[in-house]
């Protein structure tokens, strides 16, 4: 059965989810990355993207995600159409990976950016990477070089980070420096170890 031992790892844009995933991986937790799977599936369906949105969004058989993102984040209908096409395929691939992980009978993380928004995964426990919205905006603008208006549009296309924090089973706070974040990740791993015996090798 898929998702039995899964914990959803989620957060908001630029809250530091990728860094947290790396740190948790270094601390021995296994991670399924929904974004990596989504990128692979998007490229596998580049012909559909070219047909629906235009050939300029496909270069050398790969989808130009930043350019496509600008279109879909500005057009709710286009965003919905893309999600309706991709999400079932992404879900099937994640489910397949999840079944493999569940055989080990030990918790693992599934990195799902839109876990609360789509509510399409029957996962009981979640850990949210939290950054206050003002800091989230600052980090996103610095990282991506977008205007404040474009950055806010991207951030506000997701559920508010404060709401995600309320819904989380665990919260990893990323409102300070890397050393603080490392401590937060280590504490989370210790919480998991305390709840479950060592995995069967």
Backbone as JSON, one array per atom type, in Angstrom:
{
  "sequence": "XXXXXXXXXXXXXXXXXXXXXXXXXXXXXXXXXXXXXXXXXXXXXXXXXXXXXXXXXXXXXXXXXXXXXXXXXXXXXXXXXXXXXXXXXXXXXXXXXXXXXXXXXXXXXXXXXXXXXXXXXXXXXXXXXXXXXXXXXXXXXXXXXXXXXXXXXXXXXXXXXXXXXXXXXXXXXXXXXXXXXXXXXXXXXXXXXXXXXXXXX",
  "N": [[0.85, -1.21, 0.0], [0.62, 2.16, -0.9], [2.07, 5.16, 0.5], [1.92, 4.6, 3.24], [3.97, 4.86, 5.19], [4.75, 7.39, 4.69], [5.8, 10.82, 5.02], [4.77, 14.03, 4.4], [6.77, 16.5, 3.02], [6.74, 19.87, 2.99], [6.1, 23.36, 2.17], [6.57, 26.79, 1.4], [7.12, 28.79, -1.58], [10.51, 29.54, -1.85], [11.02, 29.09, 0.87], [12.96, 27.42, 1.66], [12.91, 24.71, 1.24], [14.3, 22.84, -0.42], [16.91, 22.97, 0.59], [16.44, 22.03, 3.16], [15.55, 19.43, 2.53], [17.94, 18.36, 1.54], [19.55, 18.48, 3.86], [18.12, 16.8, 5.58], [18.34, 14.44, 4.19], [21.1, 14.04, 4.41], [21.12, 13.43, 7.05], [20.17, 10.93, 7.06], [17.52, 10.33, 6.3], [15.21, 9.06, 3.91], [14.17, 10.34, 0.76], [11.6, 11.24, -1.48], [11.42, 13.15, -4.29], [9.09, 15.25, -5.42], [9.21, 17.4, -7.18], [11.42, 16.87, -8.83], [10.46, 14.61, -10.11], [8.25, 15.78, -11.36], [9.52, 17.57, -13.13], [10.8, 15.77, -14.83], [8.6, 14.45, -15.97], [7.33, 16.57, -17.21], [9.22, 17.23, -19.2], [9.15, 14.83, -20.62], [6.72, 15.12, -21.79], [6.99, 17.16, -23.6], [6.17, 17.58, -26.2], [3.42, 17.91, -26.01], [3.35, 20.28, -24.53], [4.51, 22.03, -26.37], [2.58, 21.96, -28.38], [0.31, 22.94, -27.06], [1.09, 25.38, -25.77], [3.03, 26.57, -27.35], [5.85, 26.32, -29.54], [8.07, 27.75, -28.79], [8.49, 27.36, -26.13], [9.82, 25.06, -25.77], [13.0, 23.72, -25.8], [15.57, 22.04, -27.37], [14.28, 19.6, -26.86], [13.57, 19.82, -24.22], [11.52, 21.34, -21.72], [11.25, 24.83, -21.37], [11.17, 25.9, -18.43], [11.21, 28.32, -16.76], [10.27, 30.32, -18.6], [7.79, 29.25, -19.38], [6.58, 29.25, -16.91], [6.16, 31.99, -16.42], [4.04, 32.51, -18.1], [1.96, 30.73, -17.22], [1.61, 31.45, -14.52], [0.51, 33.89, -14.77], [-1.89, 33.46, -15.88], [-4.72, 32.08, -14.96], [-6.36, 30.08, -16.08], [-4.68, 28.76, -17.91], [-2.79, 27.78, -16.13], [-4.34, 26.01, -14.65], [-5.03, 24.18, -16.62], [-2.53, 23.1, -17.3], [-1.83, 21.94, -14.84], [-3.92, 20.06, -14.54], [-3.27, 18.33, -16.57], [-0.69, 17.45, -15.89], [-0.65, 16.64, -13.12], [-2.03, 14.07, -12.55], [-0.24, 12.27, -13.77], [2.15, 12.8, -12.42], [1.38, 12.1, -9.86], [0.93, 9.31, -10.17], [3.53, 8.4, -10.66], [4.81, 9.11, -8.27], [3.39, 7.55, -6.49], [4.18, 5.0, -7.26], [6.91, 5.07, -6.53], [6.57, 5.42, -3.81], [5.4, 3.01, -2.96], [7.57, 1.3, -3.16], [9.23, 2.35, -1.17], [7.67, 1.95, 1.11], [7.89, -0.72, 1.61], [10.08, -1.02, 3.23], [9.21, -0.37, 5.69], [9.55, 1.98, 7.27], [9.63, 5.44, 8.18], [9.64, 7.89, 5.55], [10.3, 10.73, 3.48], [8.17, 12.64, 1.36], [8.68, 15.05, -0.87], [6.56, 17.47, -1.45], [5.51, 20.21, -2.97], [2.9, 21.4, -3.25], [1.26, 20.18, -1.33], [-0.82, 20.69, 0.63], [-2.47, 22.34, -0.89], [-3.42, 20.83, -3.11], [-4.43, 18.59, -1.91], [-4.31, 15.88, -2.58], [-3.04, 13.63, -1.78], [-3.07, 10.82, 0.33], [-1.75, 11.27, 2.94], [-0.92, 11.22, 6.27], [0.81, 12.58, 8.09], [2.79, 15.58, 8.22], [5.55, 17.77, 7.49], [6.39, 21.08, 7.73], [8.35, 23.5, 6.14], [9.19, 26.49, 7.42], [9.07, 29.97, 6.85], [8.74, 33.37, 7.6], [6.42, 35.45, 5.78], [7.4, 37.95, 4.76], [10.16, 37.59, 4.73], [10.28, 35.41, 3.1], [9.46, 36.55, 0.66], [11.56, 38.38, 0.26], [13.77, 36.62, 0.01], [12.97, 35.17, -2.26], [12.91, 37.13, -4.3], [15.59, 37.85, -4.35], [16.8, 35.42, -5.05], [15.63, 34.75, -7.55], [15.52, 37.03, -9.06], [13.23, 38.39, -9.78], [10.63, 40.9, -10.13], [9.03, 42.69, -7.39], [6.27, 42.57, -7.64], [5.82, 40.39, -9.45], [7.0, 38.37, -7.94], [5.39, 38.32, -5.64], [3.01, 37.5, -6.82], [3.62, 34.87, -7.52], [4.14, 33.75, -4.98], [1.68, 34.13, -3.73], [0.11, 32.46, -5.18], [0.09, 30.14, -3.93], [-1.03, 28.41, -0.92], [-1.23, 30.38, 2.05], [1.69, 30.73, 4.03], [1.48, 30.81, 6.81], [-0.89, 29.49, 7.31], [-0.23, 26.94, 6.4], [1.66, 26.3, 8.29], [0.05, 26.06, 10.57], [-1.36, 23.74, 9.95], [0.52, 21.74, 9.94], [2.17, 18.7, 11.07], [4.73, 18.66, 12.1], [7.07, 21.4, 12.39], [9.68, 22.96, 10.69], [11.77, 25.48, 11.35], [12.91, 28.07, 9.37], [13.87, 30.72, 9.64], [16.14, 31.95, 10.32], [19.69, 31.6, 10.39], [21.93, 29.28, 8.57], [23.11, 27.53, 10.41], [21.25, 27.45, 12.48], [19.15, 26.31, 11.07], [20.2, 23.78, 10.51], [20.24, 22.69, 13.09], [17.48, 22.62, 13.59], [16.68, 20.73, 11.69], [18.07, 18.47, 12.58], [16.82, 18.07, 15.05], [14.26, 17.4, 14.19], [14.78, 14.96, 12.87], [15.59, 13.45, 15.06], [13.17, 13.35, 16.42], [11.7, 11.68, 14.73], [13.2, 9.32, 14.9], [12.75, 8.72, 17.55], [10.11, 8.0, 17.52], [9.98, 5.74, 15.92], [11.33, 2.44, 15.61], [14.71, 1.34, 14.69], [15.33, 1.09, 11.15], [14.73, -1.88, 9.14], [17.38, -3.5, 7.64]],
  "CA": [[0.0, 0.0, 0.0], [1.42, 3.38, -0.99], [1.95, 6.29, 1.45], [1.7, 4.16, 4.62], [5.01, 5.41, 6.07], [5.16, 8.68, 4.13], [5.61, 12.12, 5.66], [4.86, 15.07, 3.37], [7.65, 17.65, 3.27], [6.18, 20.95, 2.19], [6.42, 24.71, 2.62], [6.17, 27.75, 0.37], [8.19, 29.19, -2.49], [11.66, 30.21, -1.21], [11.12, 28.9, 2.33], [14.17, 26.64, 1.91], [12.56, 23.28, 1.24], [15.36, 22.05, -1.05], [18.01, 22.91, 1.55], [15.99, 21.13, 4.22], [15.56, 18.07, 1.98], [19.35, 17.94, 1.5], [20.01, 18.28, 5.24], [17.46, 15.61, 6.12], [18.97, 13.32, 3.49], [22.41, 13.84, 5.04], [20.86, 12.86, 8.37], [19.75, 9.54, 6.91], [16.13, 10.1, 5.89], [15.02, 8.86, 2.47], [13.29, 11.4, 0.24], [11.09, 11.22, -2.85], [11.29, 14.56, -4.67], [8.0, 15.42, -6.4], [9.64, 18.38, -8.18], [12.28, 16.17, -9.8], [9.55, 13.77, -10.9], [7.45, 16.69, -12.19], [10.36, 18.08, -14.22], [11.0, 14.66, -15.78], [7.34, 14.2, -16.69], [7.11, 17.74, -18.08], [10.09, 17.06, -20.37], [8.64, 13.68, -21.39], [5.53, 15.58, -22.49], [7.32, 18.44, -24.23], [5.39, 17.72, -27.44], [2.12, 18.47, -25.61], [3.6, 21.69, -24.15], [4.73, 22.75, -27.62], [1.3, 22.05, -29.09], [-0.66, 23.74, -26.3], [1.56, 26.72, -25.4], [3.89, 27.13, -28.39], [7.16, 25.64, -29.66], [9.13, 28.56, -28.16], [8.67, 26.93, -24.74], [10.59, 23.8, -25.78], [14.33, 23.89, -26.4], [16.33, 20.78, -27.37], [13.48, 18.52, -26.28], [13.27, 20.08, -22.81], [10.64, 22.49, -21.53], [11.85, 26.02, -20.75], [10.24, 26.09, -17.31], [11.03, 29.72, -16.35], [9.42, 31.04, -19.57], [6.43, 28.71, -19.26], [6.08, 29.71, -15.6], [5.67, 33.36, -16.53], [2.73, 32.45, -18.77], [0.92, 30.06, -16.44], [1.33, 32.16, -13.27], [-0.26, 35.1, -15.1], [-3.14, 33.05, -16.53], [-5.27, 31.02, -14.1], [-6.88, 29.0, -16.91], [-3.52, 28.01, -18.44], [-2.21, 27.08, -14.97], [-5.25, 24.9, -14.32], [-4.92, 23.19, -17.7], [-1.23, 22.44, -17.15], [-1.91, 21.09, -13.63], [-4.82, 18.94, -14.82], [-2.55, 17.41, -17.44], [0.51, 16.89, -15.24], [-0.79, 16.08, -11.77], [-2.28, 12.61, -12.48], [0.98, 11.56, -14.17], [3.1, 12.95, -11.31], [0.82, 11.3, -8.76], [1.16, 7.88, -10.45], [4.97, 8.14, -10.51], [5.11, 9.2, -6.83], [2.78, 6.37, -5.86], [5.05, 3.86, -7.57], [8.09, 5.21, -5.66], [6.11, 5.26, -2.43], [5.21, 1.58, -2.7], [8.91, 0.73, -2.95], [9.72, 2.81, 0.15], [6.83, 1.38, 2.19], [8.34, -2.09, 1.89], [11.1, -0.95, 4.29], [8.47, -0.15, 6.94], [10.17, 3.06, 8.05], [9.23, 6.73, 7.6], [10.42, 8.56, 4.5], [9.67, 12.0, 3.13], [7.84, 12.97, -0.03], [8.76, 16.5, -1.03], [5.39, 17.85, -2.26], [5.29, 21.65, -2.78], [1.48, 21.78, -3.15], [0.61, 19.12, -0.57], [-2.1, 21.16, 1.2], [-3.3, 22.96, -1.93], [-4.11, 19.85, -3.97], [-5.07, 17.59, -1.02], [-4.51, 14.68, -3.4], [-2.24, 12.52, -1.24], [-3.59, 10.37, 1.63], [-0.63, 11.22, 3.88], [-1.42, 11.74, 7.55], [1.76, 13.48, 8.75], [3.5, 16.53, 7.35], [6.51, 18.7, 8.09], [6.39, 22.33, 6.95], [9.51, 24.39, 6.27], [8.52, 27.78, 7.66], [9.75, 31.26, 6.8], [7.71, 34.43, 7.54], [6.16, 35.87, 4.39], [8.27, 39.06, 4.34], [11.47, 37.0, 4.46], [10.04, 34.55, 1.92], [9.46, 37.46, -0.5], [12.93, 38.9, 0.11], [14.63, 35.53, -0.5], [12.55, 34.8, -3.61], [13.35, 38.19, -5.21], [17.06, 37.76, -4.43], [17.17, 34.18, -5.73], [15.11, 34.64, -8.91], [15.66, 38.29, -9.78], [11.93, 38.87, -10.25], [10.11, 42.11, -9.48], [8.22, 42.4, -6.2], [4.91, 42.22, -8.1], [5.86, 39.02, -9.98], [7.34, 37.48, -6.82], [4.18, 38.19, -4.81], [2.03, 36.71, -7.56], [4.04, 33.47, -7.39], [3.96, 33.33, -3.59], [0.25, 34.13, -3.4], [-0.57, 31.39, -5.92], [0.06, 29.02, -3.0], [-1.65, 28.67, 0.37], [-0.41, 31.22, 2.92], [2.63, 29.93, 4.83], [1.0, 30.73, 8.2], [-1.92, 28.44, 7.31], [0.49, 25.66, 6.3], [2.29, 26.07, 9.61], [-1.02, 25.59, 11.48], [-1.8, 22.39, 9.57], [1.64, 20.8, 9.97], [2.45, 17.84, 12.22], [5.98, 19.24, 12.6], [7.51, 22.61, 11.69], [11.12, 23.25, 10.69], [11.85, 26.93, 11.23], [14.04, 28.55, 8.57], [13.82, 32.19, 9.63], [17.44, 32.46, 10.79], [20.83, 31.22, 9.54], [22.08, 27.86, 8.22], [23.41, 26.75, 11.62], [19.96, 27.28, 13.14], [18.37, 25.37, 10.25], [20.78, 22.45, 10.73], [19.74, 22.24, 14.4], [16.05, 22.32, 13.42], [16.59, 19.47, 10.94], [18.54, 17.39, 13.47], [15.76, 17.84, 16.04], [13.18, 16.69, 13.5], [15.23, 13.57, 12.66], [15.54, 12.8, 16.39], [11.73, 13.1, 16.7], [11.31, 10.5, 13.94], [13.89, 8.17, 15.49], [12.11, 8.43, 18.83], [8.8, 7.4, 17.25], [10.07, 4.48, 15.19], [12.57, 1.67, 15.8], [15.64, 1.4, 13.57], [14.8, 0.38, 9.98], [15.3, -3.17, 8.79], [18.3, -3.34, 6.51]],
  "C": [[0.88, 1.25, 0.0], [1.1, 4.34, 0.16], [1.78, 5.88, 2.92], [2.7, 4.79, 5.59], [5.47, 6.8, 5.62], [4.89, 9.84, 5.07], [5.75, 13.15, 4.55], [5.79, 16.18, 3.84], [7.16, 18.77, 2.37], [6.56, 22.3, 2.79], [5.9, 25.68, 1.58], [7.35, 28.01, -0.54], [9.26, 29.93, -1.68], [11.66, 30.12, 0.32], [12.33, 28.02, 2.67], [13.95, 25.14, 1.92], [13.67, 22.4, 0.66], [16.56, 21.89, -0.11], [17.67, 21.94, 2.66], [16.02, 19.68, 3.74], [16.99, 17.52, 1.95], [19.87, 17.62, 2.9], [19.4, 17.03, 5.86], [18.02, 14.34, 5.47], [20.34, 12.99, 4.09], [22.27, 13.2, 6.42], [20.2, 11.47, 8.28], [18.31, 9.28, 6.52], [16.06, 9.96, 4.37], [13.95, 9.83, 1.96], [12.9, 11.11, -1.2], [10.81, 12.68, -3.21], [10.25, 14.71, -5.78], [8.4, 16.39, -7.51], [10.49, 17.73, -9.26], [11.43, 15.3, -10.71], [8.73, 14.64, -11.86], [8.25, 17.21, -13.38], [10.58, 17.01, -15.29], [9.75, 14.44, -16.64], [7.02, 15.36, -17.64], [7.95, 17.6, -19.35], [9.63, 15.9, -21.26], [7.42, 14.07, -22.22], [5.75, 16.93, -23.18], [6.54, 18.67, -25.52], [4.02, 18.33, -27.14], [2.27, 19.95, -25.26], [3.75, 22.54, -25.4], [3.42, 22.99, -28.37], [0.34, 23.0, -28.39], [-0.21, 25.2, -26.09], [2.45, 27.38, -26.46], [5.27, 26.5, -28.36], [8.29, 26.43, -29.0], [9.4, 28.16, -26.71], [9.4, 25.59, -24.63], [11.91, 24.04, -26.51], [15.11, 22.59, -26.25], [15.6, 19.65, -26.65], [13.13, 18.7, -24.81], [12.42, 21.34, -22.7], [11.4, 23.62, -20.84], [10.91, 26.45, -19.61], [10.1, 27.55, -16.86], [10.1, 30.51, -17.28], [7.97, 30.56, -19.49], [5.77, 29.19, -17.97], [5.5, 31.11, -15.67], [4.28, 33.41, -17.16], [1.68, 31.89, -17.82], [0.62, 30.76, -15.11], [0.53, 33.44, -13.52], [-1.64, 34.76, -15.67], [-3.7, 31.83, -15.78], [-5.77, 29.82, -14.91], [-5.75, 28.12, -17.46], [-2.87, 27.19, -17.32], [-3.03, 25.84, -14.63], [-5.11, 23.78, -15.37], [-3.62, 22.39, -17.58], [-1.27, 21.48, -15.95], [-2.79, 19.87, -13.87], [-4.15, 17.88, -15.69], [-1.43, 16.69, -16.69], [0.24, 16.11, -13.96], [-1.11, 14.58, -11.72], [-1.03, 11.79, -12.83], [2.03, 11.61, -13.05], [2.67, 12.07, -10.14], [1.12, 9.8, -8.96], [2.63, 7.51, -10.23], [5.37, 8.17, -9.03], [4.57, 7.97, -6.11], [3.64, 5.13, -6.07], [6.3, 3.88, -6.68], [7.73, 4.93, -4.21], [5.94, 3.79, -2.05], [6.55, 0.88, -2.43], [9.42, 1.08, -1.55], [8.96, 2.16, 1.3], [7.26, -0.04, 2.56], [9.39, -2.13, 3.01], [10.49, -0.69, 5.66], [9.13, 0.87, 7.87], [9.83, 4.39, 7.39], [10.21, 7.25, 6.55], [9.63, 9.81, 4.13], [9.3, 12.03, 1.65], [7.77, 14.49, -0.1], [7.67, 16.94, -2.0], [5.09, 19.35, -2.04], [3.83, 22.03, -2.52], [0.67, 20.73, -2.38], [-0.76, 19.54, -0.03], [-3.04, 21.69, 0.12], [-4.1, 21.92, -2.72], [-4.87, 18.81, -3.16], [-5.29, 16.26, -1.75], [-3.69, 13.48, -2.92], [-2.76, 12.12, 0.13], [-2.47, 10.18, 2.65], [-1.04, 11.93, 5.16], [-0.5, 12.82, 8.13], [2.49, 14.37, 7.77], [4.49, 17.34, 8.16], [6.6, 19.91, 7.16], [7.68, 23.1, 7.23], [8.96, 25.81, 6.3], [9.5, 28.95, 7.58], [8.66, 32.33, 6.78], [7.62, 35.01, 6.13], [7.1, 36.98, 3.9], [9.66, 38.54, 3.96], [11.4, 36.09, 3.23], [10.12, 35.4, 0.64], [10.87, 37.97, -0.79], [13.85, 37.84, -0.51], [14.27, 35.17, -1.94], [13.04, 35.83, -4.63], [14.87, 38.11, -5.44], [17.48, 36.55, -5.26], [16.81, 34.21, -7.21], [15.24, 35.92, -9.74], [14.36, 38.83, -10.35], [11.56, 40.17, -9.54], [9.29, 41.71, -8.26], [6.82, 41.94, -6.6], [4.85, 40.77, -8.6], [6.12, 38.01, -8.86], [6.12, 37.25, -5.93], [3.13, 37.34, -5.5], [2.35, 35.21, -7.43], [3.75, 32.96, -5.97], [2.48, 33.19, -3.25], [-0.55, 33.12, -4.23], [-0.66, 30.13, -5.05], [-0.68, 29.42, -1.72], [-0.69, 29.48, 1.25], [0.43, 30.35, 3.86], [2.18, 29.8, 6.29], [-0.06, 29.64, 8.34], [-1.27, 27.06, 7.23], [1.11, 25.3, 7.64], [1.27, 25.51, 10.6], [-1.39, 24.13, 11.21], [-0.73, 21.32, 9.75], [1.66, 19.93, 11.22], [3.71, 18.34, 12.91], [6.3, 20.49, 11.78], [9.03, 22.71, 11.81], [11.26, 24.74, 10.39], [13.11, 27.34, 10.46], [14.02, 30.07, 8.47], [15.14, 32.8, 10.11], [18.54, 32.01, 9.84], [20.92, 29.71, 9.33], [22.34, 27.0, 9.46], [22.11, 26.45, 12.38], [19.11, 26.24, 12.4], [18.89, 23.94, 10.43], [20.29, 21.86, 12.05], [18.28, 21.82, 14.31], [15.87, 20.96, 12.73], [17.01, 18.28, 11.81], [17.48, 17.05, 14.52], [14.6, 17.06, 15.43], [13.54, 15.22, 13.31], [15.19, 12.8, 13.98], [14.09, 12.47, 16.77], [11.26, 11.84, 15.97], [11.92, 9.24, 14.54], [13.23, 7.74, 16.8], [10.77, 7.71, 18.64], [8.88, 6.01, 16.63], [11.38, 3.75, 15.51], [13.45, 1.76, 14.56], [15.1, 0.6, 12.39], [15.47, -0.96, 9.78], [16.17, -3.0, 7.55], [18.23, -4.58, 5.63]]
}
